Amino acid sequence: MNRRARMRICGSYGALTAALLFLLAANIFCGSVKLTPGEILSQLFEGGERDMVWSIVWLIRLPRLLGAALLGGALAVSGFLLQTFFANPIAGPFVLGISSGAKLSVSLVMLVLWRRGIFFGSGGMILAAFLGAMVSMGFILLISARVKRMSVLVLCGVMIGYICSAVTDFLVAFADDANIANLHNWSLGSFSGMSWEGLRAAFLVVLPALLFSFFLSKPIGAYQLGEPYARSMGVNTGRLRAELVILSSILSACVTAFAGPVSFAGIAVPHLVKRMLKTAQPIYVLPACALGGAGFCLFCDLAARTLLAPTELSISSVTAVFGAPVVIFMMLRQGRNEGV
């Protein structure tokens, strides 16, 4: 790699890190109740009685912004792994219906257990979401074995997502009145439900998956050049494909379990990161996807909380506004490349 490329990558990492730090600070200070740095610092260093400022910062905003950053990075990395697996930039957990499958399974488990007066913790939600994501991924893999055109596969994924969403709506219709509001708000997508307990559970699942994905950078880079080339380099392509499926499902399932479905971030962020870095090498793209996904979801969550405050928008609606144009651009560009 020449000096100019190294400088561009270092500059991109610097810009992503600076944007992430700025958005972390903005999410602490901004909201329906605006806080000054002096008010927050007084709670940090002066001690005394805990008041409303302490509750807003430590019980609401801090776990929420850390959760948005962690899950946003997970979603972007999941999207990159799926794009590598299917060798297409349009692939993503939301478009392929994987997030919708995870949402359906969590909703089903919630309603069944709530009817019996049983409430399960973060681990149960992650497990339920993972099972739903794996079922949806199984259908996608079966279809991909029969369908060679990626546009048809994406369309099938969208249909699977619609079916899962429709079944979820039917389940909500049979929920008790006391549970409908919670289930409905969660199904729209929001980081507002993040707590320190949930953040710890998400951290224990997401961080190992992200680290393992980064350790696969070299075989993923070989796989991007084609399976024959990867096999010639000693890569076990069958195991690698299974690892890509499992890791992407774990990451997207964890996001769905805590925040509900979050649309388009898993597709748009990897594409923007690759254009910024001017490379698709996983050793550079994977960490940048984690930073970019964290910043993107922090920005969208800030917009969801502040644009119509005190009314809060669903995170999926805001990510769609900023992510869908990127997806449209990619589809148009791919259509031109295919001569459609």
PyMOL commands that set and color helices and strands:
alter all, ss='L'
color gray80, all
select helices_A, chain A and resi 3-29+37-46+52-86+98-115+122-146+150-173+177-188+196-215+217-224+227-232+237-259+265-277+282-306+315-338
alter helices_A, ss='H'
color red, helices_A
deselect
rebuild
show_as cartoon
